[in-house]
Amino acid sequence: MTDRARLPPSLASPHPRLTSVCPAPLCLQANNTPLVTMAEDEAASVKLKSKQEEIFEVEKEVAFRSVTVKNMVEDTGFETPVPLPMVDSKILIKVIEYCKYHHKAEQESLPEDEKTNWDKDFVKVDDETLFNLILAANYLDIKSLLDLTCKTVADEIKGKTPEEIRVRFNIKNDFTPEEEEEVKRENAWCEER
């Protein structure tokens, strides 16, 4: 029998990885939301540690736009910096900029066209930065940023031939002429209109 099973229901943690009475930062309320101590709530900031081990202190509401960060803080508390080994500092700065703007935009109920214009300017970056933003948004689970960055790449590809896409993104063609012809035959239905 586990410790969890022996505890009275009022003391047992509903968190699946915890089997006994948990310390304050990890305790969950009856509705499965984290029970945060007053000191942590007053701090209202989260420390994020980039791939280069740089620490960025960010408002809790801004940081929690990332589902990954939110889950990690709920599991470990506010004291420990959240390690983000897949996100380098330059990209993390951009991600924080995006999250800050969209948090502010929600708070101030900014008009959609203003947000759309800001987003268009935000993704006017070099290809390497754009692809790294896609990877970071996916890793951090920030759906709106992932949608924005992927749509930007999709818009670049739309209406282009494979050769134009290769030139645009500097992709080497590793198909032989025979393989290219085979692919064209197999996908001829795509070209028919």
NULORO-568129 format. One record per residue (C-alpha): residue in one letter; x, z, y. Coordinates in pm, whole numbers, plus 50000, padded with zeros to 5 digits. Each point is the difference from the previous one (the first is absolute). Example, Ala and Ser with C-alpha at 12.3 -4.5 7.8 and 13.67 -1.06 7.14 Angstrom:
2
  rest      x      z      y
     A  51230  50780  49550
     S  50137  49934  50344
END
This chain:
193
  rest      x      z      y
     M  50000  50000  50000
     T  50143  49905  50342
     D  50022  50231  50301
     R  49738  49782  50166
     A  49752  50066  49722
     R  50054  50378  50024
     L  49950  50022  50375
     P  49659  50071  50143
     P  49850  49680  50143
     S  50038  50129  50356
     L  50379  50022  49955
     A  50069  49697  49782
     S  50134  49700  50186
     P  49802  49681  49951
     H  50323  49807  50053
     P  50093  49852  49659
     R  50373  50077  50028
     L  49955  50365  50089
     T  49923  50247  49725
     S  49994  50332  50180
     V  49926  50152  50337
     C  50174  49774  50246
     P  50183  50077  50325
     A  49813  49931  50324
     P  50125  49647  50073
     L  49888  49880  49657
     C  49668  50181  49963
     L  49691  49788  50000
     Q  49657  50100  50118
     A  49690  49967  49784
     N  49945  49646  50134
     N  50352  49900  49884
     T  50140  49980  50354
     P  50327  50177  50073
     L  49987  50347  50144
     V  50250  49990  50286
     T  50127  50320  50156
     M  49952  50054  50374
     A  50374  49975  50073
     E  50016  49661  49827
     D  49686  49875  50171
     E  50126  50113  50340
     A  50326  49812  49948
     A  49793  49688  49937
     S  50306  49788  49936
     V  50162  49848  49697
     K  50368  49926  49951
     L  50074  49663  49840
     K  50342  49929  49849
     S  50106  49634  49995
     K  50222  49821  49748
     Q  50298  50084  50226
     E  49886  50365  49996
     E  49905  49994  50369
     I  49719  50245  50078
     F  49703  49890  50211
     E  49751  50262  50116
     V  49651  49850  50028
     E  49658  50141  50085
     K  49810  50091  49684
     E  49708  49766  50079
     V  50238  49710  50056
     A  50202  50070  49684
     F  49684  50041  49792
     R  49903  49637  50065
     S  50231  49955  49701
     V  49825  50107  49680
     T  50340  50047  49837
     V  50121  50238  50272
     K  49670  50188  50004
     N  50013  50055  49622
     M  50364  50112  50011
     V  49934  50251  50279
     E  49697  50135  49816
     D  50219  50049  49693
     T  50309  50148  50166
     G  49891  50143  50334
     F  50117  49935  50355
     E  50342  50170  49992
     T  50180  49743  49787
     P  50068  49656  50149
     V  49816  49727  49809
     P  50265  49780  49833
     L  49936  49627  50045
     P  50295  49845  49812
     M  49842  49654  50002
     V  49964  49978  50380
     D  50298  49957  50229
     S  50009  50155  50346
     K  49946  49677  50194
     I  49684  49921  49804
     L  49877  50360  50005
     I  50019  49993  50380
     K  49777  49689  50000
     V  49757  50158  49752
     I  49976  50314  50215
     E  49941  49783  50308
     Y  49714  49822  49818
     C  49844  50326  49877
     K  50028  50166  50344
     Y  49831  49707  50171
     H  49716  49980  49748
     H  49947  50377  50008
     K  49980  49987  50381
     A  49773  49693  49985
     E  49756  50189  49776
     Q  50009  50310  50220
     E  49935  49799  50316
     S  49759  49750  49839
     L  50198  49705  50130
     P  49824  49661  49990
     E  50063  49782  49693
     D  50154  49715  50200
     E  50255  50238  50152
     K  50098  50124  49651
     T  50015  49642  49869
     N  50230  49893  50284
     W  50225  50301  49942
     D  50016  49920  49626
     K  50092  49636  50073
     D  50286  50114  50221
     F  50107  50263  49745
     V  50058  49741  49724
     K  50203  49768  50224
     V  50318  50097  49819
     D  50263  49819  49796
     D  49920  49919  49636
     E  50222  50273  49856
     T  49825  50267  50208
     L  49658  49861  49910
     F  50075  50003  49627
     N  50146  50352  50025
     L  49684  50112  50183
     I  49793  49859  49712
     L  50208  50195  49748
     A  49981  50319  50209
     A  49624  49969  50054
     N  49950  49954  49628
     Y  50230  50292  49908
     L  49845  50229  50263
     D  49647  49885  49915
     I  49896  49906  50353
     K  49730  49745  49924
     S  49941  49875  50355
     L  50373  49932  50052
     L  50029  49833  49660
     D  49699  49779  50078
     L  50140  49907  50342
     T  50349  49910  49877
     C  49878  49810  49693
     K  49750  49805  50211
     T  50283  49907  50236
     V  50199  49848  49712
     A  49687  49833  49857
     D  49929  49842  50340
     E  50357  49862  50004
     I  49949  49842  49656
     K  49648  49869  50050
     G  49980  49621  50013
     K  50367  49945  49922
     T  50144  49801  49712
     P  50235  50174  49756
     E  50293  49824  50169
     E  49891  50120  50346
     I  49968  50355  49864
     R  50350  49979  49851
     V  50141  49884  50333
     R  49803  50261  50200
     F  50113  50294  49784
     N  50340  49858  49900
     I  49912  49992  49630
     K  50229  49803  49770
     N  49823  49743  49781
     D  50118  50075  49646
     F  49766  49750  49830
     T  50137  49680  49851
     P  49818  49680  50104
     E  49841  49992  49653
     E  49873  50358  50033
     E  49857  49920  50344
     E  49809  49702  49861
     E  49863  50212  49715
     V  49878  50267  50243
     K  49837  49731  50219
     R  49819  49852  49696
     E  49881  50341  49878
     N  49871  50089  50345
     A  49865  49664  50109
     W  49651  50152  50020
     C  50119  50209  50297
     E  50070  49688  50205
     E  49669  49828  49922
     R  49739  50042  50269
END
